[in-house]
Amino acid sequence: MILAIDQGTTGTTCLVVDDDLEVRGRGYARVQVSTPQPGWVEQDPRELWASVEAAAAAALSSCGATMRDVEALGIANQRETTVVWDRRTGDPVHPAIVWQDRRTAARCRGLPADLIRARTGLTPDPYFSATKLEWILREHRGDVAFGTVDTWLLRQLTGGAVHATDPSNASRTMLLDLASLQWDDELLELFGVPREVLPEVRAEVDAEGVLLGEPVRVRALAGDQQASLYAHGAAKATIGTGAFVLVPTGADCSPAPHGLIRTAAAGGGYALEGSVFVATAALEWLRGVAGVDPFTVAVDATEGVYFVPAFTGLGSPHWTPDARAVVTGLSRTTRREHVVRAALESIAYQVLDVVEAMPERPPLLRVDGGASANTFLMQFLADVLRMPVEASAEPEMTALGAAALAARRPAPPRTAARYEPEADVSGLVAGWRTAVALAVS
């Protein structure tokens, strides 16, 4: 059996997968996210590790297995989130700075954008790890080590014996030369990062570790979105806390078109990506402030209401870290149900913005993540995109991708439903464009 870990922003999912890559057991553990001040987003690295242990134990228990039945472990993880720890004690020296964090926005505005795009495939943005690491290292030097979440989990599994990452995660740091897949000395100097704090970049990982008191072989590391892409094998969108659209591009690592980024794919090659920072996170925000079920559509239309959920700026294709959330089109007849529907619709509009930035539109889009089970959203997405949308039968394609990478072979396709375009919503899209202009102005 293979144990797959998907360590995400709001929780950790674990799957127990058999030799045919069929899911036999599932487990989940929530993790806390703190916002100590506006624009700052942090997590406790120790809680991330504890959630892995809890979710793994739950997944094994759900199918009557134990760690002794596990032949290999695959890890997928929230990307860009930055962890720095004392190399001697293993203790974090600072809370993990989460990918959504905006504290380094001013620093990013002063960076050499052309150099960074040409070298890394990325757009200078606080989303990526380099400025987060620079920020932490200003206060914490000495014998410290840096890693994204995959590296931190590998450190916990191996007791500090292995300090490594994979290209898909390393390519999200803004420190990696995308063509050579090696750390770039000019960028390290730009951000004041000593090479010795960085993990080794390994195309394949094969390390001995311990989980739940039993030995286990770690066979794969991958960023969550690249793991999902590996599982789908074609253009895909994962809709969760954020929404991420990836299209494989083979060996092409040339600079990405405007509004997109180029990234290393899991298992080799490259991909074009559009990153939407807030998708279902906006729905959870509504649940908290309005006390409603944000996934239920109770009205036939928004009556002209648009919700641009730029709580942490806007990612692709706008890349405006200073944008802020706006709700437009309110009137005296607006009810909270209209705002809920507008928040759901905003997910589809943001995916459209990314797809339209692609040099070629894919023939269809495969969708996974928790929101893929929402039939209203999937149909509206097909209408907005004017293309077929296939919702995955397995919502946890990220974890399944981690399992497939550990098995060294792709997973079989899994489609629950196909949605064809039905309605002409071009007028609604025009209203969305106007609302976004307000958010970025």
Backbone torsions as a table, in degrees:
resi	resn	phi	psi	omega
1	MET	NA	155.8	176.1
2	ILE	-116.3	135.5	173.0
3	LEU	-102.8	122.3	-179.4
4	ALA	-110.2	133.0	179.6
5	ILE	-113.1	129.5	170.3
6	ASP	-120.1	96.6	-179.7
7	GLN	-89.0	107.1	-175.0
8	GLY	-107.8	-175.7	-174.1
9	THR	-69.5	-40.1	-176.5
10	THR	-106.5	-4.6	179.3
11	GLY	179.5	172.1	178.4
12	THR	-117.1	129.2	174.8
13	THR	-109.4	136.0	173.0
14	CYS	-124.0	139.4	175.3
15	LEU	-120.0	140.8	166.9
16	VAL	-101.7	122.4	-171.1
17	VAL	-123.5	138.3	-179.2
18	ASP	-86.1	-174.0	-175.2
19	ASP	-66.6	-20.3	176.7
20	ASP	-93.5	11.1	-178.1
21	LEU	60.0	33.1	171.9
22	GLU	-96.2	138.5	-175.7
23	VAL	-77.3	127.0	179.1
24	ARG	-111.4	-25.5	-179.1
25	GLY	-149.7	152.2	-178.6
26	ARG	-137.4	146.7	173.9
27	GLY	-148.4	153.5	-178.2
28	TYR	-146.8	143.2	174.6
29	ALA	-140.9	130.6	179.7
30	ARG	-76.6	155.2	171.5
31	VAL	-130.0	153.4	-177.3
32	GLN	-90.0	147.9	173.8
33	VAL	-121.8	130.4	179.8
34	SER	-112.8	147.8	177.5
35	THR	-127.2	81.9	-173.3
36	PRO	-63.9	-23.1	172.8
37	GLN	-158.5	164.3	-176.5
38	PRO	-53.8	131.1	178.9
39	GLY	86.5	-10.6	-179.7
40	TRP	-98.8	135.6	178.0
41	VAL	-137.0	123.0	-173.9
42	GLU	-135.7	158.9	173.2
43	GLN	-140.5	160.1	176.2
44	ASP	-89.0	114.7	-179.8
45	PRO	-57.1	-32.9	179.3
46	ARG	-66.7	-33.6	177.0
47	GLU	-69.6	-35.5	176.4
48	LEU	-58.8	-45.9	179.1
49	TRP	-65.0	-42.8	179.3
50	ALA	-61.0	-35.8	179.4
51	SER	-67.2	-33.3	176.2
52	VAL	-64.2	-45.8	179.3
53	GLU	-61.5	-43.1	-177.7
54	ALA	-67.9	-44.0	-178.5
55	ALA	-68.0	-37.9	178.3
56	ALA	-64.0	-44.5	179.2
57	ALA	-61.9	-40.6	-179.8
58	ALA	-66.4	-41.1	-179.3
59	ALA	-64.7	-43.8	179.2
60	LEU	-64.7	-43.1	-179.9
61	SER	-62.3	-35.9	-175.7
62	SER	-65.2	-21.1	-179.6
63	CYS	-120.8	13.5	176.3
64	GLY	69.9	24.4	-180.0
65	ALA	-103.5	169.7	173.6
66	THR	-132.3	171.1	178.9
67	MET	-60.9	-23.3	178.7
68	ARG	-68.9	-17.7	176.9
69	ASP	-86.1	-9.3	-173.8
70	VAL	-89.1	121.5	-179.9
71	GLU	-92.0	-26.2	-177.0
72	ALA	-154.4	155.6	-179.1
73	LEU	-125.7	132.2	174.3
74	GLY	-119.9	139.3	-176.2
75	ILE	-121.6	128.0	165.6
76	ALA	-119.1	152.3	-169.9
77	ASN	-152.4	155.1	168.4
78	GLN	-56.9	132.6	-173.2
79	ARG	-92.9	166.5	173.6
80	GLU	70.3	-29.9	179.4
81	THR	-55.4	131.8	-165.2
82	THR	-111.2	124.3	179.6
83	VAL	-121.3	134.1	175.0
84	VAL	-129.0	132.1	-177.2
85	TRP	-136.1	159.5	175.1
86	ASP	-71.4	121.7	-174.1
87	ARG	-64.5	-30.8	-177.0
88	ARG	-77.8	-44.4	-175.5
89	THR	-96.3	-21.7	-175.3
90	GLY	80.2	4.1	-178.6
91	ASP	-82.4	136.0	174.1
92	PRO	-61.4	139.5	178.8
93	VAL	-93.3	-7.0	-177.5
94	HIS	-162.1	150.9	172.2
95	PRO	-55.2	149.7	174.8
96	ALA	-63.1	131.9	175.5
97	ILE	-91.6	116.5	-169.3
98	VAL	-78.8	155.7	-177.6
99	TRP	-55.9	-27.8	-179.0
100	GLN	-77.9	-8.8	-172.6
101	ASP	-66.1	140.9	-175.3
102	ARG	-116.7	10.0	-170.8
103	ARG	-62.9	-22.6	-177.0
104	THR	-102.0	22.1	-177.6
105	ALA	-59.6	-42.4	-179.3
106	ALA	-63.5	-40.1	177.9
107	ARG	-61.3	-41.1	-177.7
108	CYS	-65.9	-31.8	179.6
109	ARG	-65.1	-24.4	-178.7
110	GLY	-95.9	4.9	-177.2
111	LEU	-83.0	154.6	177.9
112	PRO	-74.0	93.1	-171.4
113	ALA	-61.1	-42.7	-177.1
114	ASP	-63.5	-42.5	178.3
115	LEU	-61.3	-47.5	-176.0
116	ILE	-66.2	-41.7	178.9
117	ARG	-64.9	-43.2	-178.3
118	ALA	-66.3	-37.8	-173.9
119	ARG	-84.5	-41.2	-170.0
120	THR	-109.9	-17.3	-174.3
121	GLY	83.2	1.2	-173.7
122	LEU	-109.4	162.6	172.7
123	THR	-98.8	131.1	178.6
124	PRO	-54.2	118.3	-176.3
125	ASP	-159.9	145.9	177.5
126	PRO	-62.9	-12.7	174.5
127	TYR	-53.8	-39.6	-173.3
128	PHE	-85.4	168.5	-165.2
129	SER	-78.0	-29.0	-166.2
130	ALA	-57.3	-48.3	-177.4
131	THR	-73.6	-25.6	173.6
132	LYS	-66.2	-45.8	178.9
133	LEU	-63.5	-43.7	177.2
134	GLU	-56.8	-42.4	-178.9
135	TRP	-62.4	-45.5	-179.4
136	ILE	-68.3	-40.5	-176.3
137	LEU	-68.8	-17.8	174.9
138	ARG	-63.0	-29.7	-177.5
139	GLU	-105.1	-22.4	-172.5
140	HIS	-131.8	102.1	174.8
141	ARG	-108.4	-147.5	178.9
142	GLY	80.6	-155.4	-175.2
143	ASP	-86.0	76.2	-177.8
144	VAL	-116.9	161.9	178.1
145	ALA	-129.5	146.6	179.0
146	PHE	-113.6	147.2	170.2
147	GLY	-162.0	153.4	162.6
148	THR	-75.4	179.9	-169.2
149	VAL	-62.4	-32.9	178.1
150	ASP	-59.8	-43.9	-179.3
151	THR	-66.2	-39.9	177.8
152	TRP	-62.9	-44.8	179.2
153	LEU	-65.4	-39.0	177.8
154	LEU	-64.4	-37.1	176.2
155	ARG	-62.0	-41.5	179.7
156	GLN	-67.5	-40.8	-178.6
157	LEU	-66.1	-37.1	-174.3
158	THR	-100.4	6.1	-179.5
159	GLY	64.0	27.7	178.9
160	GLY	87.8	2.3	-177.3
161	ALA	-73.6	-26.2	-177.1
162	VAL	-123.6	126.8	176.7
163	HIS	-120.9	92.5	-171.5
164	ALA	-148.2	161.8	173.9
165	THR	-142.9	-179.6	177.4
166	ASP	-118.1	166.3	-177.2
167	PRO	-60.6	-33.2	-176.7
168	SER	-65.7	-35.5	175.8
169	ASN	-80.9	-41.8	-179.4
170	ALA	-60.5	-32.5	-178.0
171	SER	-71.7	-4.7	178.6
172	ARG	-99.3	4.5	-174.1
173	THR	-91.0	-18.0	-173.0
174	MET	72.0	21.0	178.8
175	LEU	-123.4	-3.5	-172.6
176	LEU	-104.4	133.2	169.0
177	ASP	-73.0	115.1	-171.4
178	LEU	-67.7	-30.5	-178.5
179	ALA	-73.2	-44.4	-177.6
180	SER	-89.3	-17.3	-175.2
181	LEU	58.2	38.1	176.0
182	GLN	-127.8	155.0	177.0
183	TRP	-60.8	139.4	-173.7
184	ASP	-100.4	120.7	-175.1
185	ASP	-62.1	-37.9	-179.1
186	GLU	-65.6	-38.6	178.8
187	LEU	-72.7	-36.9	176.2
188	LEU	-60.3	-40.8	178.2
189	GLU	-67.3	-39.2	-179.7
190	LEU	-59.0	-40.0	-175.8
191	PHE	-100.1	2.1	178.2
192	GLY	65.8	38.6	-177.5
193	VAL	-104.8	116.2	175.6
194	PRO	-67.4	136.0	-178.8
195	ARG	-57.2	-32.5	-173.9
196	GLU	-69.4	-14.1	177.8
197	VAL	-83.7	-11.7	-172.4
198	LEU	-87.2	149.4	175.2
199	PRO	-76.8	159.5	171.8
200	GLU	-71.7	137.1	177.0
201	VAL	-90.8	117.5	-178.1
202	ARG	-117.7	127.3	177.4
203	ALA	-63.3	-35.9	175.0
204	GLU	-132.5	143.5	-180.0
205	VAL	-113.1	135.0	174.7
206	ASP	-147.9	96.2	-172.1
207	ALA	-134.4	146.3	176.7
208	GLU	-87.6	129.4	178.5
209	GLY	-137.2	-174.5	178.3
210	VAL	-134.7	130.5	176.2
211	LEU	-136.8	130.9	-178.9
212	LEU	54.6	36.3	174.9
213	GLY	79.9	4.7	-178.9
214	GLU	-123.0	147.4	178.1
215	PRO	-67.7	147.5	179.3
216	VAL	-151.2	147.7	178.3
217	ARG	-98.7	119.0	177.7
218	VAL	-84.7	118.1	-171.6
219	ARG	-114.4	-5.6	-178.1
220	ALA	-159.2	140.1	168.1
221	LEU	-127.7	141.3	175.9
222	ALA	-162.7	144.9	169.3
223	GLY	-60.6	147.1	-171.7
224	ASP	-57.3	-43.0	-176.5
225	GLN	-71.8	-34.0	175.8
226	GLN	-71.0	-33.2	175.4
227	ALA	-63.6	-42.9	177.6
228	SER	-63.1	-42.1	177.7
229	LEU	-60.3	-41.7	178.4
230	TYR	-60.4	-39.0	179.9
231	ALA	-68.8	-39.5	-178.7
232	HIS	-77.3	-40.2	-179.0
233	GLY	78.1	5.4	-179.0
234	ALA	-159.6	180.0	-176.7
235	ALA	-50.6	131.1	-175.0
236	LYS	-146.0	157.6	170.0
237	ALA	-128.3	128.6	171.7
238	THR	-104.4	122.3	-175.7
239	ILE	-113.9	106.3	177.2
240	GLY	-138.7	-131.0	175.8
241	THR	-49.9	-48.0	169.6
242	GLY	-114.2	-171.9	175.6
243	ALA	-132.8	133.6	-172.3
244	PHE	-133.5	120.1	-179.3
245	VAL	-106.1	123.1	179.5
246	LEU	-127.7	140.5	177.0
247	VAL	-129.6	124.0	-179.4
248	PRO	-68.0	142.8	-179.9
249	THR	-126.6	16.6	177.6
250	GLY	63.5	-129.1	-176.7
251	ALA	-87.2	0.0	-176.8
252	ASP	-74.8	113.3	176.1
253	CYS	-119.8	26.9	178.2
254	SER	-68.1	161.2	178.9
255	PRO	-53.9	141.0	-176.5
256	ALA	-73.6	153.6	172.1
257	PRO	-59.0	160.7	-178.7
258	HIS	-54.1	133.2	176.5
259	GLY	92.7	-13.4	-179.4
260	LEU	-115.0	171.3	174.8
261	ILE	-128.0	156.9	175.1
262	ARG	-106.0	139.5	-176.0
263	THR	-141.2	156.4	173.8
264	ALA	-73.5	133.8	177.8
265	ALA	-86.5	158.3	174.7
266	ALA	-76.4	139.1	179.6
267	GLY	83.1	4.2	178.2
268	GLY	111.4	154.5	180.0
269	GLY	83.3	-166.9	-173.2
270	TYR	-136.1	170.8	178.8
271	ALA	-148.9	152.5	166.6
272	LEU	-90.1	142.5	-176.7
273	GLU	-138.8	142.3	166.1
274	GLY	-119.5	127.1	-173.1
275	SER	-111.8	118.3	176.0
276	VAL	-103.3	121.3	-170.4
277	PHE	-75.3	-32.7	-174.9
278	VAL	-130.3	115.7	174.6
279	ALA	-122.6	-95.2	179.0
280	THR	-70.0	-14.1	174.4
281	ALA	-58.5	-32.7	177.0
282	ALA	-67.2	-35.7	179.0
283	LEU	-68.6	-39.6	177.3
284	GLU	-66.4	-35.1	175.6
285	TRP	-62.0	-43.2	178.1
286	LEU	-63.3	-38.5	178.2
287	ARG	-58.9	-40.5	-178.2
288	GLY	-71.5	-40.8	-173.9
289	VAL	-90.4	-23.8	-175.7
290	ALA	-115.6	-9.9	177.5
291	GLY	65.0	34.8	-179.0
292	VAL	-118.2	163.1	170.7
293	ASP	-81.6	105.2	-171.2
294	PRO	-77.0	-4.7	-179.6
295	PHE	-99.4	2.9	179.9
296	THR	-105.2	127.7	178.8
297	VAL	-95.0	116.2	-174.7
298	ALA	-112.6	-0.2	178.5
299	VAL	-131.7	157.3	-175.6
300	ASP	-80.7	-17.9	-179.4
301	ALA	-159.1	165.8	179.0
302	THR	-83.6	-6.6	-176.9
303	GLU	56.6	40.4	175.7
304	GLY	87.1	4.0	179.4
305	VAL	-85.3	134.7	173.8
306	TYR	-126.1	141.4	-179.7
307	PHE	-121.6	113.2	175.6
308	VAL	-102.3	104.3	-169.8
309	PRO	-85.5	60.2	-177.4
310	ALA	-86.9	53.4	-178.5
311	PHE	-65.2	-29.4	178.8
312	THR	-125.5	42.9	-176.0
313	GLY	78.1	-175.7	177.2
314	LEU	-117.6	134.7	176.5
315	GLY	-89.0	-133.0	-177.5
316	SER	-63.9	143.4	-5.6
317	PRO	-94.1	13.2	-171.3
318	HIS	-87.8	-42.4	-178.0
319	TRP	50.6	60.6	177.2
320	THR	-123.3	90.7	-175.7
321	PRO	-64.9	-18.6	-179.1
322	ASP	-91.6	-2.3	177.1
323	ALA	-61.5	150.3	178.8
324	ARG	-130.0	153.9	-176.3
325	ALA	-62.2	141.7	176.1
326	VAL	-138.1	149.3	169.5
327	VAL	-121.1	123.8	-176.7
328	THR	-119.4	163.7	175.3
329	GLY	81.7	16.8	-179.9
330	LEU	-70.6	144.6	174.7
331	SER	-140.9	179.1	-178.8
332	ARG	-68.5	-16.3	179.2
333	THR	-95.9	-1.0	-179.9
334	THR	-68.1	131.8	175.1
335	ARG	-114.8	165.2	-178.4
336	ARG	-62.5	-25.7	177.3
337	GLU	-63.6	-32.2	176.8
338	HIS	-67.6	-38.6	179.5
339	VAL	-68.3	-38.8	177.5
340	VAL	-60.5	-47.0	178.7
341	ARG	-63.1	-39.5	179.0
342	ALA	-62.3	-36.8	177.8
343	ALA	-66.3	-41.6	175.9
344	LEU	-62.3	-46.4	-179.5
345	GLU	-62.4	-31.4	-178.1
346	SER	-61.1	-29.3	177.8
347	ILE	-62.5	-47.0	-180.0
348	ALA	-64.5	-42.0	179.7
349	TYR	-62.1	-40.4	-179.1
350	GLN	-68.0	-37.2	174.7
351	VAL	-64.0	-40.7	176.4
352	LEU	-58.0	-45.2	-180.0
353	ASP	-55.9	-38.8	179.4
354	VAL	-71.2	-47.5	-177.7
355	VAL	-60.2	-38.4	-179.5
356	GLU	-70.0	-18.3	176.0
357	ALA	-82.6	-12.8	-179.7
358	MET	-68.7	142.9	178.5
359	PRO	-63.2	-29.9	175.1
360	GLU	-136.1	135.2	176.8
361	ARG	-74.8	130.8	175.9
362	PRO	-66.9	155.6	-179.8
363	PRO	-68.0	-27.7	175.0
364	LEU	-155.3	165.7	179.8
365	LEU	-122.8	125.8	174.9
366	ARG	-93.0	137.1	-172.3
367	VAL	-127.2	135.0	173.0
368	ASP	-134.7	-171.6	-173.3
369	GLY	95.4	164.8	-175.6
370	GLY	-57.1	-34.5	-177.3
371	ALA	-71.3	-13.4	-179.1
372	SER	-68.0	-14.4	176.9
373	ALA	-83.6	-7.4	-179.2
374	ASN	-85.0	106.4	-173.9
375	THR	-65.5	-35.9	177.1
376	PHE	-60.2	-48.6	-177.1
377	LEU	-64.0	-41.8	-178.7
378	MET	-64.0	-41.4	178.4
379	GLN	-68.4	-41.1	179.1
380	PHE	-64.8	-36.7	177.5
381	LEU	-63.3	-43.9	177.0
382	ALA	-61.2	-40.7	179.1
383	ASP	-65.2	-44.1	-178.0
384	VAL	-66.9	-42.3	-177.9
385	LEU	-77.0	-21.9	-174.4
386	ARG	59.4	42.3	177.5
387	MET	-154.1	159.2	178.3
388	PRO	-65.9	145.8	176.5
389	VAL	-124.3	128.8	176.5
390	GLU	-110.2	119.8	177.7
391	ALA	-88.2	132.1	-176.3
392	SER	-71.4	142.0	174.4
393	ALA	-72.7	-21.7	177.3
394	GLU	-110.9	104.8	-178.0
395	PRO	-65.4	-23.0	-176.9
396	GLU	-95.1	56.6	-178.8
397	MET	-69.6	-23.0	176.2
398	THR	-64.7	-49.9	177.9
399	ALA	-65.2	-37.9	178.2
400	LEU	-64.2	-37.1	175.7
401	GLY	-62.7	-39.6	176.7
402	ALA	-62.1	-39.7	177.5
403	ALA	-65.2	-43.0	-179.8
404	ALA	-64.0	-39.1	177.1
405	LEU	-64.9	-39.5	177.2
406	ALA	-66.2	-33.4	178.1
407	ALA	-80.2	-10.6	-179.4
408	ARG	64.8	33.2	175.7
409	ARG	-156.7	150.2	-178.5
410	PRO	-66.0	156.6	174.9
411	ALA	-86.1	149.8	176.1
412	PRO	-67.4	150.5	-179.4
413	PRO	-63.8	147.5	-179.4
414	ARG	-138.7	105.6	-179.0
415	THR	-119.8	126.8	178.9
416	ALA	-91.3	-39.6	-176.1
417	ALA	-156.9	149.2	176.6
418	ARG	-117.5	133.1	-178.0
419	TYR	-116.8	124.0	177.8
420	GLU	-99.3	149.6	176.7
421	PRO	-60.5	135.9	-179.1
422	GLU	-123.9	-44.6	-172.5
423	ALA	-108.8	148.7	172.7
424	ASP	-86.2	110.1	-177.2
425	VAL	-114.7	22.9	-177.2
426	SER	-59.2	-35.3	177.9
427	GLY	-65.0	-38.1	177.5
428	LEU	-66.6	-37.7	179.3
429	VAL	-63.0	-38.9	178.6
430	ALA	-61.4	-39.0	177.0
431	GLY	-65.7	-35.4	176.0
432	TRP	-62.1	-43.6	-179.7
433	ARG	-58.8	-40.0	179.2
434	THR	-65.3	-41.6	-179.9
435	ALA	-65.2	-40.7	179.1
436	VAL	-63.6	-38.6	178.4
437	ALA	-58.9	-34.3	177.1
438	LEU	-69.6	-37.3	-177.6
439	ALA	-67.9	-31.8	-175.5
440	VAL	-97.8	-4.8	-176.3
441	SER	-78.1	NA	NA
